[in-house]
Each structure stands twice: as structure tokens, then as C-alpha cells.
Amino acid sequence: MQPGGGLTGCRDRAGALGLGGFGVQVSWGGGIGEPGGAVSGLGGAVLGLGVTVLGPGGHFWGWGAVVGSGGGFGAGGQLWGGGAGLRTRCVAEEERRVRANAREYNEKFQYASNCIKTSKYNIVTFLPVNLFEQFQEVANTYFLFLLILQLIPQISSLSWFTTIVPLVLVLTITAVKDATDDYFRHKSDNQVNNRQSQVLISGVLRQEQWMNVRVGDIIKLENNQFVAADLLLLSSSEPHGLCYIETAELDGETNMKVRQAIPVTSELGDTSKLALFDGEVICEPPNNKLDKFGGTLYWKENKYPLSNQNMLLRGCVLRNTEWCFGLVIFAGGLGQPHTRPDQIQADEHRPIFGFLVCMGVILAIGNAIWEHEVGVCFQIYLPWDEGVHSAFFSGFLSFWSYIIILNTVVPISLYVSVEVIRLGHSYFINWDKKMYCAKRRTPAEARTTTLNEELGQVEYIFSDKTGTLTQNIMVFSKCSVNGHSYGDVQDMLGHKAELGERPEPVDFSFNPLADPRFQFWDPSLLEAVKLGDPHVHEFFRLLSLCHTVMSEEKSEGELFYKAQSPDEGALVTAARNFGFVFRSRTPKTITVHELGRAITYQLLAILDFNNIRKRMSVIVRSPEGKIRLYCKGADTILLERLHPANQDLTNVTTDHLNVSAGLRTLVLAYKDLEESYYEDWSERLHRASGAPEAREDRLARLYDEVEHDMMLLGATAIEDKLQQGVPETIAILTLANIKIWVLTGDKQETAVNIGYSCKMLTDDMTEVFVVTGHTVLEVREELRKAREKMMDASRSMGNGFSYQEKLSSTKLTSVLEAIAGEYALVINGHSLAHALEADMEVEFLETACACKAVICCRVTPLQKAQVVELVKKYKKAVTLAIGDGSAHIGVGISGQEGIQAVLASDYSFSQFKFLQRLLLVHGRWSYLRMCKFLCYFFYKNFAFTMVHFWFGFFCGFSAQTVYDQYFITLYNIVYTSLPVLAMGVFDQDVPEQRSMEYPKLYEPGQLNLLFNKREFFICIAQGIYTSVLMFFIPYGVFADATRDDGAQLADYQSFAVTVATSLVIVVSVQIGLDTGFWTAINHFFIWGSLAAYFAILFAMHSDGLFQMFPNQFRFVGNAQNTLAQPTVWLTIALTTVVCVMPVVAFRFLKLDLKPELSDTVRYTQLVRKKQKTQHRCMRRVGRVGSRRSGYAFSHQEGFGELIMSGKNMRLSSLALSGFAARPSASWIETLRKKKGGEGSTACSPSGAPDKTLKV
């Protein structure tokens, strides 16, 4: 690997079904994105074995694998696993030296080029490399070994074609699939590598392909272009070398961030000056730190410090900046994707291999004893083969012969069948109309075929808030002004309108500067403005002045606001529509058009926002000379700073805030300042600003001093629109015992507010623990107190748990998971960094797993991946990540943000609510179908193969087969393949509506109840039982039976036909019993397979084939003669009944005495159909949710200082997107009541399946 290239790591996916069996990795390609979109070549596992995963663009996913090039999919940027940009350390590089405009100098360090290479093959290397990779799989190597054995005449008991035909079929299918995957990788690589970039070469800007960009090049970016590599910003079209970037592809946030060139290079705005620039940068080597960068620029015998504020990372998008120049510091070339041997698979193969070897050894010993005791007497009639001189050596050869015969316990057709079934399940997801978003014309898409059954086993969901739970669209929803509430929709009579009775929105046509996209539904607020209500005027005046928004006017009256956060944009746009239009600003003035009249206010100071203050203020001087402070902030902060005279108004406003369920609320206040006081305060502020020490503390004290005894104006409530159906989906998934953790880069207030909006957090919870410690000791103490409170609450309720401090390092099991009450945990990123340390991670995980909801705020992509890895390490549970992470399953939601996460995902769809259907319907069905398929497959093959074992005791252990070789070849390919495929693709236990209605049905997958080692050995035992009856009943009958003409019935071929016919009929009846959902395809395949068996049987014993191939088909008419005997059919019938009846009896008793939930649901459905009862319509019950303050959640500290400096006054030409408004529903309480019967224990941490059902 090259410096700056993507770090290659790898991870193992938990087994889908947890079986001891063969493993195979088949990389079905999926997820081909838009131009530049990568192919997600995903390695897979059959039978629940470990899997090595190749992520998009051929990267490995893993929490330590911070991939930098990102060009392998779409626009370039981060892949899952944390981090972004190209600063990925892959070799021991102590420091990096880069000299501008000096390719020859930089090339001696052999830095990586910018070329993306994720493909694995070319035309010449494809065949040898692909075959080499395929034969690294244990299964393929095993079958190749069998083929070699079959070519040895002394031990070959079957013809070579019985193995080579299916092996070649599997190798061919896999090769075609790999070739297709690699073709799309080549295509994706070419799309990214051939993107054009303007590179400064010899003083001239030339169009160069991305792959030709080198470290040390100076490149020019234009507005809306993606950053091609990690750049040091040199200059831009904006004043003072500023530029604006969007980092949604890196951290999911769409709010703009500011980057600034260092002053010495900010004036290098034309190519002639840049061509002479020969500065040298010495900086840190590639690493995975997104928010930190350290380096020094040496130029003209001076040195200038560099920080992250001077860097543009690959994957960012240049916004609101016409152009900029940057020096390439890090470029990244990607190595080819490759896999590594999986030790888990080797461990899981042992049971099958052990069973096979044991049977071979037993039969080999039997052969040696028989040859020594009995066979020696028949040397004249049955001489030993040439080269065999002892009974021991005969037994040795017999061992290998039986290994060949008995290999059908796991035939190669299993692997093809599994992939066909998985492919079918993926198509069902793609074709699901109920997961299709008509508005965006976006269907659900399964980008992999290897993880469908794991969708039915998910226990933990890790979700990124941004663009996942919300639409990231801010809507000015309500406000309270001077004790009057505005924003409730009213009907013609002035009453609050019900849902569906919404009138026309307010008409803002009187205002030529209004934003046509803004909508408000309460006309009384506009009437108050028109009537001249002084409080309403002052309210909107504050909104138009107290902000850090920049305004751009392309043409007369065509305003565009550039807001750092969508919250600010929504508030300023609201003021604009109601007649208070923020028009322009300079470093010292703000111009507002108040109801058509232009007024310019002198901007005296901006008291900037930060996370501690949770408020911002401006001090302005009006044209009349009055000095006034305007402040907006979180209610918990501002209400404490009001003048005592506001008490009555405060009470009313607080009531209004309390009914703003789940909205992001702000309180607005003002304060008039005396001229003399302001002059004194301003002088102290100036001295504090220049203080060399404790500057921040001194400023904070001055801010706090002036922001007291303010007068309350009112409050605003902004809705960060949740995606449709989010609260209902979270409630349903919670009832399915799925735990949802939110891992977001947003601030704590944002995340908590969204948590309340989507009902992850509720007022009914026993307690919400907030961990904000800045040191290891503080975090440990907060976690300890949280655990103690939970334990104390449990003891007080009489549960009497005893706390166990030390836990197993292999699998976390804690009494805390059985506590009473509902708790939630909120932890900040800086606290999480300590909590994830090795000596505290178990304590953190124990505390978190005892909580119903966990929200991690301000976390980096690497921390997100570490949290996921922590759960995977100790909980041994299947995890799913939305938007980010390194979970077993990746899901992308194509919302307002995170398109890169969609391209990098295993499954994608357009709305969060579809996750419910993906898991509870498709995931549960896939798990159920695969489990039933595997159980039946092993049953039918053990029933088929073990007959040879019993026959060995009656044929001198000579490795003679019971069936003819054609039956052995066709059994798994023709006679029994299609019925089991139909069951594996189409079977259902309950309809999709019931799967959604009864979330508890999902628990068997989480507990892995349907296919584990116990179930595996049960189906093996059933197969062995069937083989015993299959052999000994015909054997006993044939011992004394005669034909109709009195001749002896017993002969080898008649016995073989009878046993084979019994086997095909018994396994066909068995799959009929196993099938829970019959379709025309099931009927056709089952009866068609039986018909095909008899047709082929009679054909192989026909005169025609004998005449064409006399040496191959010697037994003319045997099938017709055998099946013409009534004794044979009675034997077949007896065998079938004896084999099947115990199974029927057991299932009947189990259904009657110990039914599972799915059985009860089916019975309930049957009763409902018979009684034809009408479904009751549940009345939705609304409940006032919790109101949480949400000031300026996306706001970036320090922007106010930037405005006052005047560095960003000249604006670029780009419009901001508007803010659409859509209503959202919330009815979790009704949902909980509706699920009362089956949901009473849904959240039980014990995970025990509930077998009762209330109807």
C-alpha cells in the first residue's frame, strides 16, 4: 500500500444461522451507484459462517479501516468504518514534505497517486486468479479432492462425472458473477479516475484527469465541485481567502462550514502568482483524525502554522464560493480488494468432517475385519485388486471409497441452492411496492444477496439522526408573542382545525420580498403585524437582527440567505415573510426592510453562541440612537435571566412552550442599554478580547453581565421534520425486542430533542441519564451512579437483584438487563472517548444495555464504529447500522443527506419507516425460509446417504452403492432440488400483515431458535432414522418375498429401485409437511419432480437407451418389472407411512401442547376468518409530548466574530435551498395499547420468547 492510500482492514460478520457446517464465500456484486458509484462486492457466508466483507470500491469495512480515497463510489468521501479524507496512515511515515509546483521533488518520496484501482482482474489474469481464489474456499477444495480420488481406479466407487458436473457448474456460475462484479469495478474506477480537474502546470491551468493529480500540484476548484484530494487552501474568490464547504458526505451535516487560507497565500488569486509559489509544507503523516491537522508552511524564509481550518478534505463540496485554489497534501491510491482465510469457517467445518470421517473409519475397519475373517475364503471368487496384499490395506482403500460415496451428506448443490434462494429474497425486496417511494421514485434496493437472513436476527440498530430520522427541513411552526400563541390551524369558526381540515396557507402577496416557499397557516399573526402590534413588530425585528446569516441579492428583490444552520435560516425567512426583511449587512451595520421601509441599524457587538451559553445576542443602535440588546436562546437559560416584572408573561409563555411537543424552541428577549453603561462595558470587552490569558472566561463573564434583567418578547418553535412514520416504526421495532441506539455528530440538544420527537425518549421513563464528564474519573463516576440508581430502583420494587461487578470478557451477561423501569442514556462525544477505553468499555456497555434508549452525541465516525464493534464484541448479536458504522448490516436511507451512505450500504430505501418492513417481513421470512431449507436439505441428504452406510454391513464393506450412479448424480440436481428451492424462496409461516401486527414473531431469529446446533442434530437424527427404515423395511420384505410368477423378488437392481422410489416419495411427502405456504409453483415442483423421477427411471431401463449405450444401461426393463409388483408398492407405502407418521404425530402434539407464537397467530387468523368478525377501528389517542429546548442546534461557534471582522462581507452567487413544510404524526400511546397483548413483554431484556397471545 502507498502513503495516503486507503487502509485495508477487514472484519468478520457474525454467522447468519450459527451452524457447524461448510462455508463458502460468494461475492455477489450489488450496489452500483450513479456515475462514479462503486460496486459493493460483498463476500458472503452460507450456513452462518464468518464472512470477510469487501466494502464499496473494494475496501474492507472495519472500525479501524478509515478509508480515504473514497473515489470508488460517487463523489468521493468517507466509507463506513470511520473517518474520511485521504489522511489514512498505511505505512510508517513520520512526517510529510510537500513542495508546491515541484513534481520531481515530491516524486522521490513515492507518495500515492490519485488513481483509484478497485478491480481485481484483467483479461489475462482473470481465469488463473479467479480459479485460485475459488479453490481457496474449503468447499471447492474438498470437492476437487473428491474428484481426484474418483480418478483413482482402486478406490473409485462412483464415476467421475458425479462430482465434476456440479463442481464445474458452481465454478462457472461464480466465475461469471465475479467477472460481472469486476467489470462494474473497472467501470466505476474509470468514471472516477477520468473526472476532470484543473491543474496548474507550468503556469497554465490544464484539464487533467483525477488519476493524474499528484501530491504538490496546485488545483483549481469551482463552485459545487467535489474536492479531488486533501488540499491546503491557498486562496479563493471570497475576501480574506474564505471559502464555504459542505461536509454532508463526511459527517452527514448539510450546514456550511467555513475554511480560510492563511493571510500570506490568500492574495495569490491569479495563476501567474501561483505559478511562482514554491512554498514547502511539512506536516503530520496520514492519519484518521478528521478535526485535527498540524503542519507548517515554509515560504520566503518565514514559517506559518497550519491547522484544520486551512484544509479541504476530499469528499467535501465547495459551496457559495466561485473558485478556490489548493495545494494537494494527501492523495490516495487504493489497492485491489482481497480476502483472507477465515478461521471461523475452519472451526465450523469440523462437525461435518468429523461425522464423515467417523463413518468412513467404521466402514473401513469393518472391511478389514471382513476381508480377514470372511473374504479370505472367497479369494478365488472375489480376488483382491492388483496391489492389495492385506486386509489392512483393503480397509485403507475402502476408507477412501466410502469418503467418496458418503460425501453427499453435504453436496455441492447446497451452495448453488443457497445463493439462488438469497438472490430470490433480494429480488423480493427490490420488487416490494410497499417499500417504493412514489414521491422520489425510489424503490428499495438490496445491494447484496448474502445478508438477507441476518435481517431476521437483528438485535441492535445504530442510527445516525441526520437525514435518517428527520428530513433535515426546518419549518417555522409556532410562536408565542406577548402571551398570545400563534400557529395553531383554525377553521372558519375560529376553532382548532382537525387533521385533514387545514385551510389555505397565509397569503404573503402584499410583501414583494417574501419567500414563496415559506408557508404559515395562522392568519392572525399576519393580521397582528398589519395592525401594528408593537410586541409582534419587536418580535420579528429581533429575528431579523439577531443572527449570523449572510444575504445575497442577485437581482432586485431576489434574496438568497446563506445560513450556517437551517434553524437560523428558518427564523430569518419567517421574519422576512412577515414584513421584516433582512436585506444586507456590513461589519458594522445591518439593513432591514421593515414593512417596506429600509432601516439601517448600527451593529455594535455580537455575543456569540457556544454550547455552554446556549444563546446569542446582538447589540444594535437604532437610527433614533437607542441602544438595545436582542437575545435568543434556550428556554432553560433565558428564563432565568429575565426581569422579575416578566413573571406573569413567563408563566404564559412557558405553557405555550410545553405544548410545543418535540419542537426546537427558542425564547426571545431584549434589554435597553444606557449609553454610559454601554461605553464602559464596550471598553472592558475590548480589553478582554485582547487578553493573552483566560480570554474566553473573561468574555463569558462580560456576556453574562449584560444578558441579565431582560424583557421577554416571546418564543419560537421550529419543527425539524421527522420522516413520516418514524415514531410508529421505532415503537414497533421496540416491541420486537430490537434496541435502537442513536449515534450522531449533532449536539446534545439536537439529539435529545429528536429523541423526544420520535418517542425514543418519553416523560414516562424512570430516568434519563446524561453523561457529560470530561475526565476518566468523572465519566466512571457518572456511569457508576447510573447503575446504582437502576439497581436501587429494582431493589425497591422487590426484585432483589445483586450486582455483579466483574463480567465475562467473552459475552456480556448482566443482571442490569433484567431491571425494572425504563431508562435512557445520553452521552457526549468527549465522554464517550473515555468510556470506550479498555478498562471502562464493559462498564459503559453494561450501563447502556440496561437502558431502553441510548443516544451518543457529538461522536466522530470512528467513535460510531467503535461503539458498534463494542456491542459486537461482547453481546455477540447481529447489528444493523443506518447512515454510518461497521455493523453486520449496513442500511442507507436516501433522505436529504447521506447519499454516500446509500452507495456504501447493503440495503437502501428512501424512508426510515420501511426499515420496519425490511426487518419484520423480509428479514424474518428470509431467516425462516433459510432455516427450513437447511433443515430439510440436511435431512434429505442424510436419509439418502446413510442408506449406503447400512448397506455396507451387508455387502462386505466393499463400497458398493445401493443406488445406481445416475440416481446418485440426479438426486440433488433434479429429483429433490426444485421443491426445496420453492420452499426456500416462497414459504411463509404467517402473512405479512401478521408479521407487522405481532412484532414478537421476530424474536426466534434473535434467539437463533430455528437453526442452531440442536436443530441441526435433530434434522440429522431424523435423516438417520429415515435411512434406517428406508433400508431395513425393504430388506426385510425382500428376504422372503416372491414375484407374481413365484420367482424370488430379491435382487440387487429391484432392491435399488424400491429403495430409491421410497426415498423420493418420502422426502417429497416430508417437504409437503414442511411447506407452510402453498403456491402453484410448490405444487408444480413437488409433483413435477416425482413425475420426472419416474420418467427418467423408466427411460434409463428402456430398450432404446440400452441399444444406444449397452455398456451403460444394462438392466433393461428392471424398473417396469419391479414396480409392476404389488409387494413393491406395499413396501413403498409402508416405508413412507412409518417414516412420516412419527413426524406428523410429534408436530400435532407440539402444536396442541406447546404451540409457538406463529402457531397461535395462524389459529387466530383462522378463527377470525370463520367468524368473519369486523376489525375494530382503534381511536388514535394524542398525548402532549415533552418540550425540549433546541437553540441553534447546528450553529458553529465563532461565526459572529467572523462577521464583526468584516472578512466575509462580499458574497458569492449561490442560492440556498428553501424549507418545505409537512405535518408529522405521533401516536405511540395508541400503538402501545394496540399491542398490549403481545407487547407486554416485548421489551423484556431477558429475551425469553412469549408464547401467549391476547386476541
JOMOKA-V508908 format. One record per helix or strand of 2 or more residues. SS is the DSSP state (H for helix, E for strand). FROM is the first residue (numbers start at 0). TO is the last residue. If there is no record, write none. Layout:
SS_FROM_TO, SS_FROM_TO
This chain:
E_11_12, E_27_29, E_39_41, E_50_51, E_94_98, H_102_106, H_125_133, H_137_149, H_160_192, E_195_200, E_203_208, H_209_211, E_217_221, E_229_235, H_238_240, E_241_245, H_247_250, E_256_259, H_262_265, H_270_274, E_279_283, E_294_298, E_301_305, H_307_309, E_310_311, E_316_318, E_322_329, H_342_372, H_374_377, H_390_409, H_412_430, H_432_434, E_444_445, H_452_455, E_457_462, E_469_480, E_483_485, H_522_529, H_533_544, E_549_554, E_557_561, H_565_576, E_579_584, E_588_593, E_596_606, E_614_620, E_626_632, H_634_640, H_643_657, E_663_672, H_674_688, H_694_705, E_709_721, H_725_734, E_738_742, H_747_756, E_766_770, H_775_795, H_814_817, E_822_827, H_828_834, H_840_848, E_852_856, H_860_874, E_877_881, E_888_892, H_898_902, E_906_908, H_913_951, H_964_974, H_976_985, H_991_996, H_998_1005, H_1012_1039, H_1051_1073, H_1079_1099, H_1102_1107, H_1117_1122, H_1125_1152, H_1156_1170, E_1187_1188, H_1198_1204, H_1227_1233, H_1235_1238
